[in-house]
């Protein structure tokens, strides 16, 4: 199914963490949503573009993925030949947003975001062609109840659709990041203006009552896309990888 590019599954991305023992080396991790791996579609296999223009399926099994105990998050340790695959990796050492950086750079409501993931109805077929979506932070992290599960998340104003679960979401500001720094704090080591905000795991539907043409109320509800995407904060992903004993770095 992964090799054929059938309309099932979701999105994932590769993050790397530098080795503490071997300078210049890093450990790659595949990251996606728990419901992509364990849900109805049950999609533990990764499909990667090769630099030669083909695709290959990385035959991961459900047991290769470790689930976060609370969040809709699954992570797998993987071995990848980066010379073989066309991969844009997210470096956890300098790209994952932390609460301290969130505060220091005044990142908040209205800041621009972009999401790179799978548009399941037009995703390239037998080769991965990611789709970019753009939006803004609309709500800062808070705990929400989604399908009976409590989850800390950002809200991002952008249209999330089926197949995009597991997409990385980035926050980006166009001008010199030093201007975002709060007064009195030292100049940042990196003039960085793009951060991994987190992981897209859901879109919150908008529900309306269904009425008849005559205006009579019914017991039915109609759901539509509210334009609100729920995003697990990047620091929760990093904390899981660094502190869960199942990961060896």
C-alpha positions as a Markdown table, in Angstrom:
| # | Residue | x | y | z |
|---|---|---|---|---|
| 1 | Unk | 0.0 | 0.0 | 0.0 |
| 2 | Unk | 2.8 | 2.4 | 0.9 |
| 3 | Unk | 4.7 | 1.6 | -2.3 |
| 4 | Unk | 1.5 | 2.1 | -4.5 |
| 5 | Unk | 0.7 | 5.5 | -2.9 |
| 6 | Unk | -2.9 | 4.6 | -2.0 |
| 7 | Unk | -5.1 | 7.2 | -0.2 |
| 8 | Unk | -4.5 | 6.0 | 3.3 |
| 9 | Unk | -2.2 | 6.8 | 6.2 |
| 10 | Unk | -0.8 | 10.1 | 7.2 |
| 11 | Unk | 2.4 | 12.2 | 7.3 |
| 12 | Unk | 5.6 | 12.0 | 9.3 |
| 13 | Unk | 9.0 | 13.7 | 9.5 |
| 14 | Unk | 12.6 | 13.0 | 10.4 |
| 15 | Unk | 14.2 | 14.7 | 13.4 |
| 16 | Unk | 17.8 | 14.3 | 14.4 |
| 17 | Unk | 19.5 | 14.6 | 17.8 |
| 18 | Unk | 23.3 | 15.1 | 18.1 |
| 19 | Unk | 25.3 | 12.3 | 19.7 |
| 20 | Unk | 26.7 | 13.2 | 23.1 |
| 21 | Unk | 29.5 | 10.7 | 22.7 |
| 22 | Unk | 30.5 | 11.1 | 19.0 |
| 23 | Unk | 31.1 | 14.6 | 17.7 |
| 24 | Unk | 29.5 | 15.3 | 14.4 |
| 25 | Unk | 27.2 | 12.3 | 14.5 |
| 26 | Unk | 23.5 | 12.3 | 15.1 |
| 27 | Unk | 20.5 | 10.0 | 15.7 |
| 28 | Unk | 17.5 | 10.1 | 13.4 |
| 29 | Unk | 14.0 | 9.6 | 14.6 |
| 30 | Unk | 10.8 | 9.2 | 12.7 |
| 31 | Unk | 7.9 | 11.2 | 14.2 |
| 32 | Unk | 4.2 | 11.0 | 13.5 |
| 33 | Unk | 0.8 | 10.7 | 15.3 |
| 34 | Unk | -0.1 | 7.8 | 17.4 |
| 35 | Unk | -3.4 | 7.4 | 15.6 |
| 36 | Unk | -1.6 | 7.1 | 12.3 |
| 37 | Unk | 0.3 | 4.1 | 13.6 |
| 38 | Unk | -2.4 | 2.5 | 15.7 |
| 39 | Unk | -5.7 | 3.9 | 14.2 |
| 40 | Unk | -8.0 | 2.4 | 11.6 |
| 41 | Unk | -5.5 | 2.8 | 8.7 |
| 42 | Unk | -2.7 | 1.3 | 10.8 |
| 43 | Unk | 0.2 | 2.7 | 8.8 |
| 44 | Unk | 3.6 | 2.0 | 10.5 |
| 45 | Unk | 5.6 | 1.9 | 7.2 |
| 46 | Unk | 7.5 | 4.9 | 6.0 |
| 47 | Unk | 7.8 | 5.8 | 2.3 |
| 48 | Unk | 10.8 | 7.9 | 1.3 |
| 49 | Unk | 11.9 | 9.6 | -1.9 |
| 50 | Unk | 15.3 | 8.5 | -3.2 |
| 51 | Unk | 17.8 | 10.9 | -4.8 |
| 52 | Unk | 17.5 | 8.9 | -8.0 |
| 53 | Unk | 13.8 | 9.8 | -8.3 |
| 54 | Unk | 12.2 | 6.6 | -7.0 |
| 55 | Unk | 10.5 | 5.8 | -3.7 |
| 56 | Unk | 11.3 | 3.1 | -1.2 |
| 57 | Unk | 9.3 | 1.8 | 1.7 |
| 58 | Unk | 11.0 | 1.5 | 5.0 |
| 59 | Unk | 9.5 | -1.7 | 6.5 |
| 60 | Unk | 8.8 | -0.6 | 10.0 |
| 61 | Unk | 6.4 | -2.7 | 12.2 |
| 62 | Unk | 4.0 | -1.4 | 14.8 |
| 63 | Unk | 6.4 | -2.6 | 17.5 |
| 64 | Unk | 9.1 | -0.3 | 16.1 |
| 65 | Unk | 7.1 | 2.7 | 17.2 |
| 66 | Unk | 7.0 | 4.0 | 20.8 |
| 67 | Unk | 3.9 | 5.8 | 21.9 |
| 68 | Unk | 3.8 | 8.8 | 24.2 |
| 69 | Unk | 1.9 | 7.8 | 27.3 |
| 70 | Unk | -0.4 | 10.9 | 27.1 |
| 71 | Unk | 0.0 | 12.6 | 23.7 |
| 72 | Unk | -1.1 | 11.6 | 20.2 |
| 73 | Unk | 2.5 | 11.0 | 19.4 |
| 74 | Unk | 4.6 | 8.0 | 18.2 |
| 75 | Unk | 8.4 | 8.0 | 17.5 |
| 76 | Unk | 10.6 | 5.3 | 15.9 |
| 77 | Unk | 14.4 | 5.1 | 16.0 |
| 78 | Unk | 15.5 | 4.6 | 12.4 |
| 79 | Unk | 18.7 | 3.9 | 10.4 |
| 80 | Unk | 18.8 | 6.0 | 7.3 |
| 81 | Unk | 21.4 | 6.6 | 4.5 |
| 82 | Unk | 21.0 | 10.3 | 4.0 |
| 83 | Unk | 23.1 | 10.1 | 0.9 |
| 84 | Unk | 20.5 | 7.8 | -0.6 |
| 85 | Unk | 17.3 | 9.5 | 0.4 |
| 86 | Unk | 16.1 | 13.0 | -0.3 |
| 87 | Unk | 15.2 | 14.0 | 3.3 |
| 88 | Unk | 14.9 | 17.4 | 4.9 |
| 89 | Unk | 15.6 | 16.7 | 8.5 |
| 90 | Unk | 14.6 | 18.8 | 11.5 |
| 91 | Unk | 17.6 | 19.3 | 13.9 |
| 92 | Unk | 16.3 | 19.0 | 17.4 |
| 93 | Unk | 19.4 | 20.8 | 18.8 |
| 94 | Unk | 18.5 | 24.2 | 17.4 |
| 95 | Unk | 15.1 | 24.0 | 15.7 |
| 96 | Unk | 12.6 | 22.6 | 18.3 |
| 97 | Unk | 10.9 | 25.4 | 20.0 |
| 98 | Unk | 11.1 | 25.5 | 23.9 |
| 99 | Unk | 9.0 | 27.4 | 26.4 |
| 100 | Unk | 12.1 | 29.6 | 27.1 |
| 101 | Unk | 12.4 | 30.5 | 23.4 |
| 102 | Unk | 8.7 | 31.0 | 23.1 |
| 103 | Unk | 8.9 | 33.7 | 25.8 |
| 104 | Unk | 12.3 | 35.2 | 24.8 |
| 105 | Unk | 11.2 | 35.8 | 21.1 |
| 106 | Unk | 7.7 | 36.9 | 22.0 |
| 107 | Unk | 6.3 | 34.2 | 19.8 |
| 108 | Unk | 2.5 | 34.3 | 20.0 |
| 109 | Unk | -0.9 | 34.9 | 18.4 |
| 110 | Unk | -0.8 | 36.1 | 14.9 |
| 111 | Unk | 2.7 | 34.8 | 14.1 |
| 112 | Unk | 3.1 | 33.2 | 10.7 |
| 113 | Unk | 3.2 | 29.4 | 10.4 |
| 114 | Unk | 3.7 | 26.9 | 7.6 |
| 115 | Unk | 3.0 | 23.2 | 7.5 |
| 116 | Unk | 4.5 | 20.6 | 5.2 |
| 117 | Unk | 2.6 | 17.4 | 4.8 |
| 118 | Unk | 0.5 | 15.1 | 2.7 |
| 119 | Unk | -2.4 | 16.3 | 0.6 |
| 120 | Unk | -4.0 | 12.8 | 0.4 |
| 121 | Unk | -6.1 | 13.4 | -2.7 |
| 122 | Unk | -3.2 | 14.8 | -4.7 |
| 123 | Unk | 0.0 | 13.7 | -3.1 |
| 124 | Unk | 2.1 | 12.6 | -6.1 |
| 125 | Unk | 0.8 | 9.1 | -6.4 |
| 126 | Unk | 3.9 | 6.8 | -6.6 |
| 127 | Unk | 6.3 | 9.5 | -5.4 |
| 128 | Unk | 6.0 | 11.8 | -2.4 |
| 129 | Unk | 5.1 | 15.4 | -3.2 |
| 130 | Unk | 4.6 | 17.4 | 0.0 |
| 131 | Unk | 2.0 | 20.1 | 0.2 |
| 132 | Unk | 2.7 | 23.3 | 2.1 |
| 133 | Unk | -0.1 | 25.1 | 4.0 |
| 134 | Unk | 0.2 | 28.6 | 5.6 |
| 135 | Unk | -1.5 | 30.2 | 8.5 |
| 136 | Unk | -1.1 | 31.9 | 11.9 |
| 137 | Unk | -1.0 | 31.0 | 15.6 |
| 138 | Unk | -4.5 | 31.6 | 16.8 |
| 139 | Unk | -4.3 | 30.3 | 20.4 |
| 140 | Unk | -1.4 | 29.6 | 22.7 |
| 141 | Unk | -0.9 | 26.2 | 24.4 |
| 142 | Unk | -3.8 | 25.0 | 26.5 |
| 143 | Unk | -5.3 | 21.7 | 27.4 |
| 144 | Unk | -8.3 | 20.7 | 25.1 |
| 145 | Unk | -10.5 | 17.7 | 25.1 |
| 146 | Unk | -10.5 | 16.0 | 21.7 |
| 147 | Unk | -12.5 | 12.8 | 21.2 |
| 148 | Unk | -12.4 | 12.1 | 24.9 |
| 149 | Unk | -8.7 | 12.7 | 25.3 |
| 150 | Unk | -7.1 | 15.7 | 27.0 |
| 151 | Unk | -4.1 | 17.1 | 25.0 |
| 152 | Unk | -2.0 | 20.2 | 25.4 |
| 153 | Unk | -1.8 | 22.0 | 22.1 |
| 154 | Unk | -1.5 | 25.2 | 20.1 |
| 155 | Unk | -4.3 | 26.2 | 17.8 |
| 156 | Unk | -3.2 | 27.3 | 14.3 |
| 157 | Unk | -5.5 | 29.0 | 11.9 |
| 158 | Unk | -5.1 | 26.9 | 8.7 |
| 159 | Unk | -7.1 | 24.1 | 7.1 |
| 160 | Unk | -5.9 | 20.7 | 8.2 |
| 161 | Unk | -7.3 | 17.8 | 6.2 |
| 162 | Unk | -7.2 | 14.0 | 6.3 |
| 163 | Unk | -3.7 | 12.7 | 5.6 |
| 164 | Unk | -1.9 | 15.7 | 7.2 |
| 165 | Unk | -1.8 | 14.1 | 10.7 |
| 166 | Unk | 1.8 | 13.9 | 11.7 |
| 167 | Unk | 2.9 | 17.0 | 9.7 |
| 168 | Unk | 5.6 | 19.3 | 11.2 |
| 169 | Unk | 4.3 | 22.8 | 11.8 |
| 170 | Unk | 6.8 | 25.7 | 11.8 |
| 171 | Unk | 6.5 | 29.2 | 13.1 |
| 172 | Unk | 8.4 | 31.9 | 11.1 |
| 173 | Unk | 9.0 | 35.6 | 11.2 |
| 174 | Unk | 10.4 | 37.5 | 8.3 |
| 175 | Unk | 12.6 | 40.1 | 10.0 |
| 176 | Unk | 15.8 | 40.0 | 12.1 |
| 177 | Unk | 14.9 | 37.8 | 15.2 |
| 178 | Unk | 17.0 | 40.1 | 17.4 |
| 179 | Unk | 14.2 | 42.6 | 17.1 |
| 180 | Unk | 11.9 | 40.0 | 18.7 |
| 181 | Unk | 14.1 | 39.5 | 21.7 |
| 182 | Unk | 12.7 | 40.9 | 25.0 |
| 183 | Unk | 14.6 | 44.0 | 26.3 |
| 184 | Unk | 17.4 | 43.2 | 28.8 |
| 185 | Unk | 18.1 | 39.7 | 27.4 |
| 186 | Unk | 21.4 | 39.0 | 25.8 |
| 187 | Unk | 21.8 | 38.8 | 22.0 |
| 188 | Unk | 20.9 | 35.3 | 20.8 |
| 189 | Unk | 23.7 | 33.1 | 19.6 |
| 190 | Unk | 21.7 | 32.3 | 16.4 |
| 191 | Unk | 19.7 | 34.9 | 14.5 |
| 192 | Unk | 17.1 | 32.3 | 14.0 |
| 193 | Unk | 13.6 | 33.1 | 12.7 |
| 194 | Unk | 12.2 | 29.6 | 12.0 |
| 195 | Unk | 11.3 | 27.1 | 14.7 |
| 196 | Unk | 9.5 | 23.8 | 14.8 |
| 197 | Unk | 6.2 | 24.8 | 16.6 |
| 198 | Unk | 5.1 | 21.2 | 16.9 |
| 199 | Unk | 3.1 | 18.3 | 15.4 |
| 200 | Unk | -0.3 | 18.5 | 13.7 |
| 201 | Unk | -2.6 | 15.9 | 15.1 |
| 202 | Unk | -6.2 | 17.1 | 14.5 |
| 203 | Unk | -8.5 | 19.6 | 13.0 |
| 204 | Unk | -11.3 | 20.8 | 15.2 |
| 205 | Unk | -14.6 | 20.5 | 13.4 |
| 206 | Unk | -17.3 | 23.1 | 13.5 |
| 207 | Unk | -20.8 | 21.8 | 14.2 |
| 208 | Unk | -24.1 | 23.3 | 13.2 |
| 209 | Unk | -27.6 | 22.3 | 13.8 |
| 210 | Unk | -29.4 | 20.8 | 10.8 |
| 211 | Unk | -32.8 | 22.3 | 10.1 |
| 212 | Unk | -35.4 | 21.5 | 7.4 |
| 213 | Unk | -36.1 | 23.8 | 4.5 |
| 214 | Unk | -39.1 | 25.0 | 6.4 |
| 215 | Unk | -36.8 | 25.9 | 9.3 |
| 216 | Unk | -37.8 | 23.1 | 11.6 |
| 217 | Unk | -35.1 | 21.9 | 14.0 |
| 218 | Unk | -33.8 | 18.3 | 13.7 |
| 219 | Unk | -31.7 | 16.1 | 15.9 |
| 220 | Unk | -28.8 | 16.1 | 13.4 |
| 221 | Unk | -25.6 | 18.0 | 13.3 |
| 222 | Unk | -23.4 | 18.9 | 10.3 |
| 223 | Unk | -19.7 | 19.1 | 10.7 |
| 224 | Unk | -17.4 | 21.3 | 8.6 |
| 225 | Unk | -13.8 | 22.3 | 8.8 |
| 226 | Unk | -13.3 | 25.1 | 11.3 |
| 227 | Unk | -9.9 | 26.1 | 10.0 |
| 228 | Unk | -8.4 | 25.3 | 13.4 |
| 229 | Unk | -5.5 | 22.9 | 13.5 |
| 230 | Unk | -4.4 | 21.4 | 16.8 |
| 231 | Unk | -0.6 | 21.2 | 17.2 |
| 232 | Unk | 1.3 | 19.3 | 19.9 |
| 233 | Unk | 4.1 | 21.6 | 21.2 |
| 234 | Unk | 7.6 | 20.8 | 20.0 |
| 235 | Unk | 9.0 | 20.7 | 23.5 |
| 236 | Unk | 6.7 | 17.8 | 24.4 |
| 237 | Unk | 8.2 | 15.8 | 21.5 |
| 238 | Unk | 11.8 | 16.6 | 22.5 |
| 239 | Unk | 11.1 | 15.8 | 26.2 |
| 240 | Unk | 9.7 | 12.4 | 25.2 |
| 241 | Unk | 12.7 | 11.5 | 23.1 |
| 242 | Unk | 15.3 | 12.7 | 25.6 |
| 243 | Unk | 13.7 | 11.2 | 28.7 |
| 244 | Unk | 12.0 | 8.0 | 27.7 |
| 245 | Unk | 14.3 | 5.1 | 28.6 |
| 246 | Unk | 13.4 | 3.3 | 25.4 |
| 247 | Unk | 15.4 | 5.7 | 23.4 |
| 248 | Unk | 19.1 | 5.4 | 23.5 |
| 249 | Unk | 21.2 | 8.4 | 22.4 |
